[in-house]
Amino acid sequence: MNNKHSKIEVLAPCGDYDILIAAVHAGADACYIGGNSFGARAYATNFDEETIKQAVTYAHLHGVKVYLTVNTLLKQEELPALYEYIQPFYEIGGDALIIQDLGVFSYVREQFPDIAIHCSTQMNITSRYGAEFMKQQGATRVVTAREMSLAEIRAIKEHVDIEVETFVHGAMCYSYSGQCLMSSLAGGRSGNRGRCAQPCRKCYDKSYLLSMKDMCALSLIPKLMDAGIDSLKIEGRMKNAYYVASTVHAYRTIVDDCLHGKFDPKKAEALTFELANIYNRGGFSDGYFFHHNGAEMISKDRPNNQGVAIGSLERVEKGTITLRLSEAVYRQDVLELTTKNGEAVEITSSKDGTPGQHLTLNCPKTKLLQKEQTVYRTKCPKILQHVQDDYINSYKKLPISVSVTARIGAPLTAIVTCELDNQTYTATCTDMLVEKSKQGETTIETVKKPLAQLGNTEYELASFTCNLDTCAFLPNGVLKKLRRALLAALEAEIAKAHTRVAGKQLSWDTVYESMITKSPANASDTQSSKQEQMIFSAVTQEQLRIILEELPHVESPVTGITMPLALYNQCRNMIPDSIRLYAELPPVIHDRFCVDLQESGIRGIYIRNIDALAILASQKLPEDCVILCDASLYCYNRLAHAFIRRFFADTDISFLTPRELKLEELDALAGEPLCLTLYEYQPVMLTANCLQKTKYGCKKEPVTLTVTDEMGNRFFARTNCDDCYNIIYNKVPYSILDKYKEPAFSRLHPRGYLVRFTIENEQQVRRILQILSGKSYDSYEKTGGHLYRGVL
């Protein structure tokens, strides 16, 4: 299914209407925008209902598609607002919705069945298993995780008939998208709700260990096209028009060159340099296409725009500096130097300079400057003006053909025709009855001139014909009025071709009832025997040994233990038959992962992601096998639960309570088969990068590290060398061991409780188990997570 392209989409980020116009002018094939709700960039200007309609109309006029982001997680109480949010975009003819939440996905499939759905990168699909599964559910496109290699992306195109969209330029998250709770737990601003505070751009251990360089894959476009990628996605809905227009132009240029067999590496290099002058964070990286991780992907020295190196500081005198230039410098360029204590010093160049030249400029704080340092340009007004003039203001207008008929005694009639996306649009307008002129002959040029005055419009006159009585009286004002009416009618015809009418609003519970399977195994079980059962989770043999030692003393009945699949295979014979052993499928699943559930005889399966869900849905589960879904599957509403439950009508399935919902929000999910988490170090990041490798080099063995932020808060990072990822954990454990028997929790554990051990040592594990045995309640630092505060 790997397609060789005659066309590949350049997809632009647009934070407001003016930026969308800039993107269209610069050559975008499609734009993605966010409304005032449910978008992953809540702090962008974004689009209200009226500007959404304007944006779609304008883009379609130029043959450009528009996608609306609905790529956040919705709480149960927010589901009723979904229809009114999507309806205007749907009815004006919006082209696709970008979705993260499985409940939103379910609702859209029922309510707006003929609109395309793109699975957001926030869904964190990392293999062809997840891509094929979501294709079967009705997705038309998958936005791949940034961490996927090009070989893995190619595998999706070779095995799955689905469009693939891949990020090629812009900011990169340190965490797998959708798997970060650091902003949420640190400050109550959830990245899954579009309000990330970017804690990865903060300083840890006196450097920016989590700050990824920006991605630039301009030179890799031939390889990306060969892999069959359908859409090249540019990140940046918080960026300005200069950034968007310059980036779109660069990718448009190289894509078109490749389509014509004329790829020029030097041209790609020159355009990359231009983009670096607009914005780069510590230089560019080519992402994960060919590298899984490494210090070279991290901007350890600064988290913001570095600019480009333009030379070195050769001489320092009182009030002046002399630079030896390696790049051209222009008047009004903003240059940056660094003092001996690391403070940035900005100066504005008063002169032009050429490579190899010595340039002397006035400069403050010269006593604090160190010679031989690299000097950077962080702003170049000359390049910005070039972008404005050549990419934004200069663009290809739509060619139209106009035909006028002016016969005495008949209405003045004009027909306009436009070819757009292999479709012909035609509009006809009439005006006054044509009378005989008393002032001599009327020429075709006289008629054409006012109709050809299209300077402030989106059109240019490609051809003109006129069936004219030469003695016809045609006032100039009438012809101008006719021109305006023609263009308005043409735009209405183009818009009409895309418009739809939404069906009657469906309530969320109507959709829920149509999805959920009514079977004894899948019904919410609220029997007290299950309400009080306890499940433990361990990741090491030492933790498992201690759990088994303390098991007889735990007050609640212990019915299950979960552990990673590798540990499961080593320790399955250690567990009493009375306790169900759950095999945890990996937090990240790649194509190479393989498990035969029937052959393994697994009695319990613990899943964390859509790729694992896809594997389970594609196999016949062992008899009496049960499923436990981790909170990282993000079932914040009942429709998300229903999406998963419908695949396992004959299987007992439970869901851990979401980590970002407060008590009253959890209570809205009380009808679902919930398992209440009582204790854990909450994961704040799942990352393909490795702190051990970045700081000290790869040891190829699991270790636990600590990193400390500028406020003195410590976070723990655990390396997994088998699958090469890190999990970063919150600084203190989440625990409600002193509260979970309160009435407020009574409806939140129909499937019992979970206690999870990850980075704990023997003493910490024993302390928690002794609390559960009623032996002691030692005080320890802990947090209630979001149970009492929630997130924005």
HUSULVEN-V207940 format. One record per residue. N is the residue number from 0. RES is the residue in three letters. SS is DSSP state (H for helix, E for strand, - for the rest). OMEGA is omega in whole degrees, -180 to 180 (999 if undefined). Layout:
n;res;ss;omega
N;RES;SS;OMEGA
N;RES;SS;OMEGA
This chain:
n;res;ss;omega
0;MET;-;-180
1;ASN;-;-174
2;ASN;-;172
3;LYS;-;-164
4;HIS;-;161
5;SER;-;179
6;LYS;-;174
7;ILE;-;-172
8;GLU;E;168
9;VAL;E;-171
10;LEU;E;-171
11;ALA;E;174
12;PRO;E;-177
13;CYS;-;-179
14;GLY;-;175
15;ASP;-;-172
16;TYR;H;-180
17;ASP;H;178
18;ILE;H;176
19;LEU;H;178
20;ILE;H;179
21;ALA;H;-180
22;ALA;H;179
23;VAL;H;-180
24;HIS;H;-177
25;ALA;H;175
26;GLY;-;179
27;ALA;-;173
28;ASP;-;-179
29;ALA;E;178
30;CYS;E;172
31;TYR;E;-173
32;ILE;E;175
33;GLY;E;174
34;GLY;-;-178
35;ASN;-;179
36;SER;-;165
37;PHE;-;178
38;GLY;-;-174
39;ALA;-;175
40;ARG;-;-175
41;ALA;-;-176
42;TYR;-;169
43;ALA;-;177
44;THR;-;176
45;ASN;-;-171
46;PHE;-;171
47;ASP;-;-175
48;GLU;H;-177
49;GLU;H;-179
50;THR;H;171
51;ILE;H;180
52;LYS;H;179
53;GLN;H;-178
54;ALA;H;-179
55;VAL;H;180
56;THR;H;-179
57;TYR;H;-179
58;ALA;H;-180
59;HIS;H;177
60;LEU;H;-179
61;HIS;-;179
62;GLY;-;-178
63;VAL;-;180
64;LYS;E;178
65;VAL;E;178
66;TYR;E;-179
67;LEU;E;178
68;THR;E;168
69;VAL;E;-166
70;ASN;-;170
71;THR;-;178
72;LEU;-;-179
73;LEU;-;172
74;LYS;-;-177
75;GLN;H;-176
76;GLU;H;-177
77;GLU;H;-177
78;LEU;H;-179
79;PRO;H;-178
80;ALA;H;-173
81;LEU;H;-177
82;TYR;H;-177
83;GLU;H;178
84;TYR;H;-175
85;ILE;H;-172
86;GLN;H;-178
87;PRO;H;179
88;PHE;H;179
89;TYR;H;-173
90;GLU;H;178
91;ILE;H;176
92;GLY;-;176
93;GLY;-;-167
94;ASP;-;-179
95;ALA;E;173
96;LEU;E;177
97;ILE;E;-167
98;ILE;E;172
99;GLN;-;-170
100;ASP;-;-180
101;LEU;H;175
102;GLY;H;176
103;VAL;H;178
104;PHE;H;-179
105;SER;H;-178
106;TYR;H;-178
107;VAL;H;180
108;ARG;H;-180
109;GLU;H;-172
110;GLN;H;-178
111;PHE;-;-168
112;PRO;-;-175
113;ASP;-;176
114;ILE;-;-180
115;ALA;E;177
116;ILE;E;174
117;HIS;E;178
118;CYS;E;-177
119;SER;-;172
120;THR;H;176
121;GLN;H;174
122;MET;H;176
123;ASN;-;175
124;ILE;-;-173
125;THR;-;-179
126;SER;-;177
127;ARG;H;178
128;TYR;H;-180
129;GLY;H;-180
130;ALA;H;-180
131;GLU;H;180
132;PHE;H;-179
133;MET;H;172
134;LYS;H;180
135;GLN;H;180
136;GLN;H;176
137;GLY;-;177
138;ALA;-;177
139;THR;-;-177
140;ARG;E;173
141;VAL;E;174
142;VAL;E;-172
143;THR;-;172
144;ALA;-;-180
145;ARG;-;-175
146;GLU;-;-179
147;MET;-;175
148;SER;-;179
149;LEU;H;178
150;ALA;H;179
151;GLU;H;177
152;ILE;H;177
153;ARG;H;-179
154;ALA;H;176
155;ILE;H;-179
156;LYS;H;-179
157;GLU;H;-173
158;HIS;H;-173
159;VAL;-;178
160;ASP;-;-179
161;ILE;-;176
162;GLU;E;179
163;VAL;E;177
164;GLU;E;-174
165;THR;E;176
166;PHE;E;180
167;VAL;E;-176
168;HIS;E;172
169;GLY;E;-175
170;ALA;-;178
171;MET;-;176
172;CYS;-;175
173;TYR;-;-180
174;SER;-;166
175;TYR;-;-179
176;SER;-;-179
177;GLY;-;-178
178;GLN;-;-179
179;CYS;E;176
180;LEU;-;-174
181;MET;H;178
182;SER;H;-179
183;SER;H;-175
184;LEU;H;-179
185;ALA;H;-174
186;GLY;H;177
187;GLY;-;178
188;ARG;-;-171
189;SER;-;172
190;GLY;H;177
191;ASN;H;177
192;ARG;H;175
193;GLY;-;-173
194;ARG;-;-178
195;CYS;-;178
196;ALA;-;178
197;GLN;-;176
198;PRO;H;177
199;CYS;H;178
200;ARG;H;178
201;LYS;-;-178
202;CYS;-;177
203;TYR;E;-178
204;ASP;-;174
205;LYS;-;171
206;SER;E;-175
207;TYR;-;-172
208;LEU;-;-175
209;LEU;-;-175
210;SER;-;-179
211;MET;E;169
212;LYS;-;174
213;ASP;E;178
214;MET;E;169
215;CYS;E;-177
216;ALA;-;-176
217;LEU;H;-178
218;SER;H;-178
219;LEU;H;-173
220;ILE;H;178
221;PRO;H;180
222;LYS;H;179
223;LEU;H;178
224;MET;H;179
225;ASP;H;178
226;ALA;-;177
227;GLY;-;-179
228;ILE;-;-176
229;ASP;-;-174
230;SER;E;177
231;LEU;E;-172
232;LYS;E;176
233;ILE;E;176
234;GLU;-;172
235;GLY;-;177
236;ARG;-;173
237;MET;-;-177
238;LYS;-;-176
239;ASN;-;-175
240;ALA;H;179
241;TYR;H;179
242;TYR;H;-176
243;VAL;H;-177
244;ALA;H;-179
245;SER;H;-179
246;THR;H;177
247;VAL;H;-179
248;HIS;H;-178
249;ALA;H;-178
250;TYR;H;176
251;ARG;H;-178
252;THR;H;-176
253;ILE;H;176
254;VAL;H;-180
255;ASP;H;176
256;ASP;H;-179
257;CYS;H;180
258;LEU;H;178
259;HIS;-;178
260;GLY;-;-174
261;LYS;-;-180
262;PHE;-;-179
263;ASP;-;-179
264;PRO;H;-179
265;LYS;H;176
266;LYS;H;178
267;ALA;H;179
268;GLU;H;180
269;ALA;H;179
270;LEU;H;176
271;THR;H;178
272;PHE;H;177
273;GLU;H;179
274;LEU;H;178
275;ALA;H;177
276;ASN;H;178
277;ILE;H;178
278;TYR;-;168
279;ASN;-;-177
280;ARG;-;179
281;GLY;-;-174
282;GLY;-;-178
283;PHE;E;172
284;SER;E;175
285;ASP;-;172
286;GLY;-;-174
287;TYR;-;-175
288;PHE;-;-178
289;PHE;-;-180
290;HIS;-;-178
291;HIS;-;177
292;ASN;-;178
293;GLY;-;-178
294;ALA;H;-179
295;GLU;H;178
296;MET;H;-173
297;ILE;E;174
298;SER;-;-170
299;LYS;-;-174
300;ASP;-;179
301;ARG;-;-176
302;PRO;-;-174
303;ASN;-;-175
304;ASN;-;179
305;GLN;-;-173
306;GLY;-;-179
307;VAL;E;178
308;ALA;E;-179
309;ILE;E;179
310;GLY;E;-179
311;SER;E;180
312;LEU;E;-175
313;GLU;E;-177
314;ARG;E;178
315;VAL;E;175
316;GLU;E;-178
317;LYS;-;176
318;GLY;-;179
319;THR;E;173
320;ILE;E;175
321;THR;E;-179
322;LEU;E;167
323;ARG;E;-170
324;LEU;E;171
325;SER;-;177
326;GLU;-;177
327;ALA;-;176
328;VAL;E;-177
329;TYR;-;175
330;ARG;-;180
331;GLN;-;172
332;ASP;-;175
333;VAL;E;-178
334;LEU;E;-177
335;GLU;E;173
336;LEU;E;-178
337;THR;E;177
338;THR;E;-179
339;LYS;-;179
340;ASN;-;173
341;GLY;-;180
342;GLU;-;179
343;ALA;E;175
344;VAL;E;180
345;GLU;E;172
346;ILE;E;177
347;THR;E;-177
348;SER;-;177
349;SER;-;-174
350;LYS;-;167
351;ASP;-;176
352;GLY;E;-179
353;THR;-;179
354;PRO;-;-179
355;GLY;-;-178
356;GLN;-;169
357;HIS;E;-175
358;LEU;E;-180
359;THR;E;-176
360;LEU;E;172
361;ASN;E;-177
362;CYS;-;175
363;PRO;-;173
364;LYS;-;-176
365;THR;H;179
366;LYS;H;-176
367;LEU;H;-174
368;LEU;E;178
369;GLN;-;178
370;LYS;-;178
371;GLU;-;178
372;GLN;-;176
373;THR;E;179
374;VAL;E;-176
375;TYR;E;170
376;ARG;E;-179
377;THR;E;177
378;LYS;E;-180
379;CYS;-;-179
380;PRO;H;180
381;LYS;H;178
382;ILE;H;179
383;LEU;H;178
384;GLN;H;176
385;HIS;H;178
386;VAL;H;-180
387;GLN;H;-175
388;ASP;H;-168
389;ASP;H;-178
390;TYR;H;-175
391;ILE;H;-176
392;ASN;-;-179
393;SER;-;-177
394;TYR;-;-178
395;LYS;-;179
396;LYS;-;-177
397;LEU;E;177
398;PRO;E;178
399;ILE;E;174
400;SER;E;-179
401;VAL;E;176
402;SER;E;-177
403;VAL;E;173
404;THR;E;-179
405;ALA;E;179
406;ARG;-;-178
407;ILE;-;180
408;GLY;-;179
409;ALA;-;178
410;PRO;E;172
411;LEU;E;-174
412;THR;E;177
413;ALA;E;178
414;ILE;E;177
415;VAL;E;-179
416;THR;E;-180
417;CYS;E;175
418;GLU;E;-178
419;LEU;E;-180
420;ASP;-;177
421;ASN;-;178
422;GLN;E;-179
423;THR;E;177
424;TYR;E;-178
425;THR;E;176
426;ALA;E;-179
427;THR;E;177
428;CYS;E;175
429;THR;E;179
430;ASP;E;-171
431;MET;E;168
432;LEU;E;-176
433;VAL;-;178
434;GLU;E;180
435;LYS;E;-179
436;SER;-;176
437;LYS;-;-173
438;GLN;-;177
439;GLY;-;-174
440;GLU;-;172
441;THR;-;-178
442;THR;-;177
443;ILE;H;179
444;GLU;H;178
445;THR;H;179
446;VAL;H;-175
447;LYS;H;-171
448;LYS;H;-180
449;PRO;H;179
450;LEU;H;-179
451;ALA;-;-179
452;GLN;-;-172
453;LEU;-;-172
454;GLY;-;-177
455;ASN;-;180
456;THR;-;179
457;GLU;-;-169
458;TYR;E;168
459;GLU;E;-176
460;LEU;E;-179
461;ALA;E;179
462;SER;E;-178
463;PHE;E;173
464;THR;E;-177
465;CYS;E;174
466;ASN;E;-161
467;LEU;E;163
468;ASP;-;-172
469;THR;-;178
470;CYS;-;-179
471;ALA;E;177
472;PHE;E;-176
473;LEU;-;-179
474;PRO;-;-179
475;ASN;H;-180
476;GLY;H;178
477;VAL;H;-180
478;LEU;H;177
479;LYS;H;177
480;LYS;H;179
481;LEU;H;178
482;ARG;H;-180
483;ARG;H;180
484;ALA;H;179
485;LEU;H;-178
486;LEU;H;178
487;ALA;H;180
488;ALA;H;178
489;LEU;H;180
490;GLU;H;178
491;ALA;H;179
492;GLU;H;179
493;ILE;H;179
494;ALA;H;-178
495;LYS;H;-178
496;ALA;-;-177
497;HIS;-;-171
498;THR;-;179
499;ARG;-;175
500;VAL;-;-180
501;ALA;-;176
502;GLY;-;178
503;LYS;-;-176
504;GLN;-;174
505;LEU;-;175
506;SER;-;-179
507;TRP;H;-177
508;ASP;H;174
509;THR;H;177
510;VAL;H;-180
511;TYR;H;-177
512;GLU;H;180
513;SER;H;-177
514;MET;H;-168
515;ILE;-;179
516;THR;-;180
517;LYS;-;177
518;SER;-;-177
519;PRO;-;-177
520;ALA;-;-173
521;ASN;-;179
522;ALA;-;179
523;SER;-;-177
524;ASP;-;-178
525;THR;-;179
526;GLN;-;-176
527;SER;H;-179
528;SER;H;178
529;LYS;H;-179
530;GLN;H;-174
531;GLU;-;-178
532;GLN;-;-175
533;MET;E;174
534;ILE;E;176
535;PHE;E;178
536;SER;E;-180
537;ALA;-;178
538;VAL;-;178
539;THR;-;177
540;GLN;H;179
541;GLU;H;178
542;GLN;H;180
543;LEU;H;180
544;ARG;H;-179
545;ILE;H;178
546;ILE;H;-178
547;LEU;H;178
548;GLU;H;-175
549;GLU;H;-174
550;LEU;H;-177
551;PRO;H;-174
552;HIS;H;-178
553;VAL;-;-173
554;GLU;-;180
555;SER;-;177
556;PRO;-;179
557;VAL;E;-174
558;THR;E;-178
559;GLY;E;173
560;ILE;E;176
561;THR;E;178
562;MET;E;179
563;PRO;E;-174
564;LEU;H;-180
565;ALA;H;179
566;LEU;H;177
567;TYR;H;-178
568;ASN;H;180
569;GLN;H;-166
570;CYS;H;-173
571;ARG;H;-178
572;ASN;H;180
573;MET;H;-170
574;ILE;-;177
575;PRO;-;-179
576;ASP;-;-179
577;SER;-;-178
578;ILE;-;179
579;ARG;E;179
580;LEU;E;180
581;TYR;E;173
582;ALA;E;-180
583;GLU;E;173
584;LEU;-;-169
585;PRO;-;175
586;PRO;-;177
587;VAL;-;-179
588;ILE;-;177
589;HIS;-;-177
590;ASP;-;-177
591;ARG;-;-179
592;PHE;-;-179
593;CYS;-;175
594;VAL;-;176
595;ASP;-;-173
596;LEU;H;179
597;GLN;H;-176
598;GLU;H;-177
599;SER;H;-179
600;GLY;-;-179
601;ILE;-;179
602;ARG;-;179
603;GLY;E;-179
604;ILE;E;-179
605;TYR;E;-176
606;ILE;E;-175
607;ARG;-;-171
608;ASN;-;-177
609;ILE;H;178
610;ASP;H;176
611;ALA;H;176
612;LEU;H;179
613;ALA;H;180
614;ILE;H;180
615;LEU;H;-177
616;ALA;H;-177
617;SER;H;-177
618;GLN;-;172
619;LYS;-;-177
620;LEU;-;176
621;PRO;-;179
622;GLU;-;179
623;ASP;-;177
624;CYS;-;178
625;VAL;E;-177
626;ILE;E;173
627;LEU;E;-177
628;CYS;E;-180
629;ASP;-;178
630;ALA;H;-179
631;SER;H;169
632;LEU;H;168
633;TYR;-;175
634;CYS;-;-177
635;TYR;-;-179
636;ASN;-;-173
637;ARG;H;177
638;LEU;H;177
639;ALA;H;175
640;HIS;H;-178
641;ALA;H;179
642;PHE;H;-177
643;ILE;H;-174
644;ARG;H;-175
645;ARG;-;178
646;PHE;-;-174
647;PHE;-;-176
648;ALA;-;-177
649;ASP;-;-176
650;THR;-;176
651;ASP;E;-177
652;ILE;E;-180
653;SER;E;-177
654;PHE;E;173
655;LEU;E;-178
656;THR;-;-180
657;PRO;-;-175
658;ARG;-;-174
659;GLU;-;-179
660;LEU;-;175
661;LYS;-;-170
662;LEU;H;-177
663;GLU;H;176
664;GLU;H;174
665;LEU;H;-178
666;ASP;H;177
667;ALA;-;178
668;LEU;-;-170
669;ALA;-;178
670;GLY;-;-178
671;GLU;-;-179
672;PRO;-;-173
673;LEU;E;171
674;CYS;E;-172
675;LEU;E;177
676;THR;E;-178
677;LEU;E;-175
678;TYR;E;172
679;GLU;E;161
680;TYR;-;-174
681;GLN;-;177
682;PRO;E;178
683;VAL;E;176
684;MET;E;167
685;LEU;E;-171
686;THR;E;174
687;ALA;-;177
688;ASN;-;-172
689;CYS;-;179
690;LEU;H;177
691;GLN;H;-178
692;LYS;H;-179
693;THR;H;-175
694;LYS;H;-169
695;TYR;-;-173
696;GLY;-;-175
697;CYS;-;178
698;LYS;-;-179
699;LYS;-;173
700;GLU;-;-176
701;PRO;-;177
702;VAL;-;173
703;THR;E;-180
704;LEU;E;171
705;THR;E;171
706;VAL;E;-174
707;THR;E;-180
708;ASP;E;-175
709;GLU;-;179
710;MET;-;-180
711;GLY;-;179
712;ASN;-;-180
713;ARG;E;172
714;PHE;E;-178
715;PHE;E;178
716;ALA;E;179
717;ARG;E;180
718;THR;E;172
719;ASN;E;-173
720;CYS;-;178
721;ASP;-;-180
722;ASP;-;173
723;CYS;-;172
724;TYR;E;174
725;ASN;E;166
726;ILE;E;176
727;ILE;E;-175
728;TYR;E;178
729;ASN;-;-172
730;LYS;-;179
731;VAL;-;-178
732;PRO;E;168
733;TYR;E;179
734;SER;E;171
735;ILE;-;-179
736;LEU;-;179
737;ASP;-;-174
738;LYS;-;-165
739;TYR;-;178
740;LYS;-;178
741;GLU;-;-178
742;PRO;H;-178
743;ALA;H;-178
744;PHE;H;-168
745;SER;-;-177
746;ARG;-;-170
747;LEU;-;-179
748;HIS;-;177
749;PRO;-;177
750;ARG;-;172
751;GLY;-;-173
752;TYR;E;174
753;LEU;E;171
754;VAL;E;-173
755;ARG;E;173
756;PHE;-;-179
757;THR;-;-176
758;ILE;-;-176
759;GLU;-;173
760;ASN;-;-175
761;GLU;H;-178
762;GLN;H;-179
763;GLN;H;179
764;VAL;H;-179
765;ARG;H;-179
766;ARG;H;-179
767;ILE;H;-180
768;LEU;H;178
769;GLN;H;175
770;ILE;H;180
771;LEU;H;177
772;SER;-;-180
773;GLY;-;-176
774;LYS;-;-176
775;SER;-;171
776;TYR;-;178
777;ASP;-;176
778;SER;-;177
779;TYR;-;-179
780;GLU;-;-177
781;LYS;E;177
782;THR;E;174
783;GLY;-;179
784;GLY;-;-178
785;HIS;-;-175
786;LEU;-;-175
787;TYR;-;180
788;ARG;-;180
789;GLY;-;180
790;VAL;-;174
791;LEU;-;999
